[in-house]
């Protein structure tokens, strides 16, 4: 399998602050690679270095076999990028955005029917004459996506593409991402929504500028090294959560509906946990094994690495 993007000890410092600290990874061509972490973890800075918008302090990276520092313009011609902050101009209509990007990318020779079909695919037809400033947030993100992917880039970088977007628009954007990948493109997407990670072929957790875990969603959920998941069924879930967070053998705990999901250091602590809850006079219906969610895994991993930050 060929490699679309590769980074080696990629580092970015701003003065005394290290935003990205020696991250290394390899992304297969035609895959969806997710970069997950809380705000300020280093996701956007890494993406901007890969797009040639920031110069690394140390390390190196290649996109489609090209060095992102020495061959920046060649890289930019073959990628698309949707920034975390909307790249939609407030005083241009949807139509004007599409025409401008078609000219900029040299795709203006596309027939009007092709551009019409692209606008229709993003459900933007009824907004063609609407100014960017007047578009709802979800449609602004769709327009930014439409412009970035108009020239059919081989690699598409999406930095928090669904932040602040309603559930319907989120689903629509992920449908579009899937269709682009099916045509052979590679997608790198940053997010702090853990449910979106299930769409990715591989994901990397980043916190404090470091990659702290990487794998497929299934492999991360099933890795015993991140802890043993149990579910506590109790009518006092909040009280139980507050109590177990301070137990030394509990790596992470989160509310999961009306229950509490807990990542234990080992299965042998299940009975110890039950006894502790009973001794604390917390009403207990059951403590049972559970399937770890990505939220459970991330909370456990960040706990192991000294951070309590959990993305939403």
Number of C-alpha atoms within 10 A of each C-alpha: 7 10 16 21 20 20 21 15 16 21 24 24 14 9 7 6 8 16 22 27 21 19 20 16 14 15 22 17 20 21 21 23 25 30 26 27 28 18 16 13 21 24 29 22 21 24 21 17 20 27 25 20 15 15 15 22 16 14 15 21 23 22 25 18 13 17 18 25 19 11 14 17 13 14 22 18 12 16 22 23 23 23 19 16 12 14 17 22 15 14 13 16 20 29 19 17 20 24 16 16 18 18 12 11 15 11 16 16 9 12 10 11 9 11 18 15 13 18 23 13 13 18 16 20 15 10 17 18 13 17 19 23 14 13 17 12 18 20 21 23 28 25 27 24 26 22 25 23 22 18 20 17 20 22 28 25 25 24 22 21 24 24 16 11 18 13 11 9 18 19 14 16 21 15 13 17 21 17 12 20 18 12 11 15 21 26 28 20 26 26 25 22 18 18 12 17 23 15 17 18 17 21 23 22 22 24 29 22 21 21 22 17 16 17 16 17 20 14 11 21 20 18 13 15 12 26 24 26 28 21 21 26 18 18 14 15 22 14 14 23 19 12 15 19 15 12 13 9 18 21 26 29 25 20 15 15 8 13 20 21 28 31 24 23 20 16 15 11 14 20 11 11 20 17 12 15 19 11 10 12 10 17 16 16 10 12 20 13 15 14 13 23 19 18 21 24 27 27 23 27 24 23 17 14 12 11 13 15 16 21 15 12
